[in-house]
Amino acid sequence: MRQKVKKAVCMAAAAALLFAAGRGTATLQQTYQAMYVQGTIENQSDNWGLGFGAEGTQPTGNVSAEELKKYDACYVGGKEEKVLYLTFDCGYENGNTEPILDALKKHNAPATFFVVGHFLESAPEIVKRMVADGHTVGNHTYHHPDMSAISDLASFQKEMDDVSSLFHDITGQELAKYYRPPQGKYSTENLAMAKELGYHTFFWSLAYVDWNVDNQPTKDEAFDKLLGRIHPGAIVLLHSTSKTNGEILDELLTKWEEMGYTFRPLSDFT
């Protein structure tokens, strides 16, 4: 089961994160440009993607922040303050989440962990620690499917409810109504269904290719992306499966602090 989920999560993340990290941009833009008209969402499936400009400035999404607001969705905060929002996608546990939690605790940095069903099943004690350390746990769906392929509310809701129910069984608390679409795939129908269920959808404005456990970025490669593209209001997406993230997070948070950034919870948006 673990290997099956591992393979599914890695394959699903590939397209979205390669685009988000700035690789293969032209090809993906050609593939998907017909789905968008002046930054509005057509009723079709697409991958979340970003375009980066000058260093230190916010990237543009392939859908505008204003359009996303209609669905209680967002990908970046305000430009005025040097604030960062740390988020982690948790597909399975492989020993790197606790070093991440240690670094966050050292820096008193709040984070949101978007979990799937397998993570809840296999690492309940780590989930309890997330809560005990004051972090937020959000919904990444139970089976990590392409949710944009689900057209009926009942099936969509089951993927969400199964996560929230198991989280409650483990912690005795209610899951935060925060949703991150698997693979970064979304559509008008999906975003509307998430909103109808009371969820706020969170995409991201900074990520890098950290998901492949068999080909982890070096420390220098990680810093190149995560320091060079950081910007005010960034919603940062990292993967808890990344050995590199576990090893560098303490130093990375220190460097961001030295650049004048502080860390805030996603509750700022809600």
C-alpha positions in Angstrom: 0.0 0.0 0.0 2.8 2.4 1.0 4.6 1.9 -2.3 1.3 2.3 -4.3 0.5 5.6 -2.5 4.1 6.8 -2.9 4.1 6.2 -6.6 0.7 7.8 -7.0 1.7 10.9 -5.1 5.0 11.3 -6.9 3.4 10.9 -10.3 0.5 13.2 -9.5 2.7 16.0 -8.2 5.1 15.9 -11.2 3.3 18.0 -13.7 2.0 20.7 -11.3 5.3 21.1 -9.5 7.5 21.2 -12.6 5.4 24.1 -13.9 5.4 25.7 -10.5 9.1 25.4 -10.3 9.5 27.2 -13.6 10.4 24.2 -15.8 8.7 23.2 -19.0 6.7 26.4 -18.9 6.3 26.9 -22.6 5.0 23.4 -23.2 2.5 23.6 -20.5 1.4 27.1 -21.5 0.8 25.8 -25.1 -1.1 22.8 -23.7 -3.4 24.7 -21.5 -3.7 28.2 -22.9 -7.0 27.4 -24.6 -8.6 26.8 -21.2 -8.3 30.4 -20.0 -9.7 33.6 -21.2 -8.2 36.7 -19.5 -7.4 34.9 -16.3 -10.9 33.4 -15.8 -11.5 29.8 -15.1 -13.2 27.8 -17.8 -15.3 24.7 -16.8 -12.4 22.4 -17.6 -9.6 20.7 -15.7 -6.2 22.3 -15.4 -3.0 22.3 -13.4 -2.1 25.2 -11.2 0.9 27.1 -12.6 2.9 30.2 -12.0 4.9 32.7 -13.9 7.8 34.4 -12.1 9.1 38.0 -12.8 11.8 40.0 -11.0 13.4 38.6 -7.8 11.4 39.4 -4.7 8.1 40.1 -6.5 5.0 38.0 -6.5 4.4 35.6 -9.3 1.3 35.6 -11.5 -1.0 32.6 -11.4 -2.6 31.1 -14.5 -5.8 32.4 -12.8 -6.0 35.8 -11.2 -6.3 36.2 -7.4 -9.6 38.1 -8.0 -11.1 35.3 -9.9 -10.1 32.7 -7.3 -11.7 34.8 -4.6 -15.1 34.0 -6.1 -14.5 30.4 -4.9 -12.9 31.2 -1.5 -9.6 30.2 -3.1 -6.2 31.9 -3.1 -2.6 31.4 -3.9 -0.8 34.4 -2.4 -1.2 37.0 0.3 -0.7 40.7 0.3 2.3 42.5 -1.1 2.6 45.0 1.7 4.2 42.9 4.4 7.1 40.4 4.4 5.0 37.6 5.6 5.2 33.9 4.7 2.7 31.1 4.9 4.3 27.7 5.3 2.4 24.7 4.0 3.4 21.0 3.6 1.7 18.3 1.5 1.9 15.0 3.3 1.3 11.9 1.2 3.0 9.4 3.4 5.5 9.3 6.2 9.2 8.4 5.6 11.0 9.8 8.5 11.3 13.5 7.4 8.2 15.1 9.1 9.6 15.1 12.6 12.8 17.0 11.6 10.5 19.5 9.9 8.4 19.8 13.0 11.5 20.3 15.1 12.7 23.2 12.9 9.2 24.8 13.0 9.1 24.6 16.7 12.6 26.1 17.1 11.5 29.1 15.0 8.0 29.3 16.5 6.7 29.2 12.9 3.1 28.1 12.3 2.4 25.8 9.4 -0.4 24.0 7.7 -0.1 20.3 6.9 -2.3 19.0 4.1 -2.8 15.3 4.7 -4.2 12.3 2.8 -5.8 9.3 4.2 -2.7 7.1 4.1 -0.7 9.6 6.2 -3.5 9.6 8.9 -3.6 5.8 8.9 0.1 5.3 9.1 1.4 8.2 11.2 -1.3 9.1 13.8 1.2 10.0 16.4 2.8 12.6 14.1 -0.6 14.0 13.4 -1.2 14.4 17.1 2.2 16.2 17.4 1.2 18.6 14.6 -1.8 19.6 16.6 0.0 19.7 20.0 2.7 21.9 18.4 0.0 24.4 17.4 -0.1 23.7 13.6 -3.1 23.4 11.4 -4.0 20.2 9.5 -5.9 20.6 6.2 -7.5 18.3 3.7 -5.6 16.8 0.7 -8.3 14.2 0.1 -8.3 10.6 1.2 -6.9 8.9 -1.9 -5.1 11.8 -3.7 -7.1 11.4 -6.9 -7.5 13.9 -9.7 -10.5 15.6 -8.1 -11.3 17.6 -11.3 -12.3 14.2 -12.8 -15.1 14.0 -10.2 -18.2 15.7 -11.3 -20.7 14.8 -8.6 -20.8 16.4 -5.2 -21.4 13.1 -3.3 -18.1 11.6 -4.5 -16.2 14.8 -4.0 -17.6 15.1 -0.5 -16.7 11.5 0.4 -13.0 12.2 -0.4 -13.1 15.2 1.9 -15.3 13.7 4.7 -13.2 10.5 5.0 -10.2 12.7 5.9 -12.0 14.9 8.3 -13.6 11.9 10.0 -10.4 10.0 10.6 -8.6 13.1 11.7 -11.3 13.6 14.3 -11.0 10.0 15.4 -7.2 10.5 15.9 -7.2 13.9 17.6 -10.7 14.5 18.9 -10.6 17.8 17.0 -12.3 19.1 13.9 -10.2 19.3 10.7 -9.6 22.8 9.4 -11.8 23.6 6.4 -8.7 24.1 4.2 -8.4 22.2 1.0 -5.4 21.7 -1.4 -6.3 20.0 -4.7 -4.1 16.9 -5.4 -1.8 17.5 -8.4 -2.9 21.2 -8.3 -5.7 20.1 -10.6 -8.9 22.1 -10.4 -12.0 23.3 -12.3 -14.8 25.7 -11.8 -17.0 22.8 -10.6 -14.4 21.5 -8.1 -13.8 24.9 -6.6 -17.5 25.6 -6.3 -18.0 22.2 -4.6 -15.3 22.9 -2.1 -16.8 26.2 -1.3 -20.3 24.6 -1.0 -18.8 22.2 1.6 -17.3 25.2 3.5 -13.7 24.8 2.4 -11.2 27.5 1.5 -8.9 26.3 -1.3 -5.2 27.0 -1.1 -2.9 26.9 -4.0 0.7 28.2 -3.7 3.0 30.9 -5.0 6.3 29.2 -4.3 7.3 25.5 -4.7 10.2 23.5 -6.1 10.8 20.0 -7.3 11.2 18.4 -3.8 8.8 15.5 -4.2 11.0 12.8 -5.9 12.6 10.9 -3.0 14.9 9.1 -5.4 16.3 12.3 -6.9 16.4 14.9 -4.1 17.7 18.4 -4.8 20.9 19.4 -3.2 21.0 22.0 -0.5 22.3 24.6 -3.0 19.6 23.8 -5.5 16.9 24.1 -2.9 18.3 27.4 -1.6 18.6 28.8 -5.2 14.8 28.3 -5.7 13.5 29.0 -2.2 15.6 32.1 -1.5 15.7 33.5 -5.0 12.0 33.3 -5.6 10.7 34.2 -2.1 8.4 37.2 -2.0 6.0 39.0 0.4 2.8 37.1 1.0 4.2 33.8 -0.3 2.2 30.6 0.3 5.1 28.2 0.3 4.4 24.5 -0.7 6.9 21.9 0.5 6.6 18.2 0.7 7.1 16.4 4.1 8.6 13.4 2.3 11.7 15.4 1.2 14.9 14.5 3.0 16.3 17.8 1.7 13.5 19.8 3.4 14.1 18.0 6.7 17.8 18.7 6.5 17.6 22.4 5.5 14.5 23.8 7.0 16.1 25.2 10.2 18.7 27.0 8.1 16.1 28.0 5.5 13.8 29.6 8.1 16.8 31.4 9.6 17.8 32.8 6.2 14.2 34.0 5.5 14.2 35.6 9.0 17.4 37.4 8.1 15.7 38.7 5.0 13.1 40.3 7.2 10.3 37.7 6.8 7.9 36.5 9.5 5.6 33.5 9.5 1.8 33.6 9.8 -1.0 30.9 9.7 -3.4 30.5 6.8 -6.2 31.7 9.2 -5.1 35.2 8.0 -7.1 34.4 4.8 -10.2 33.2 6.5 
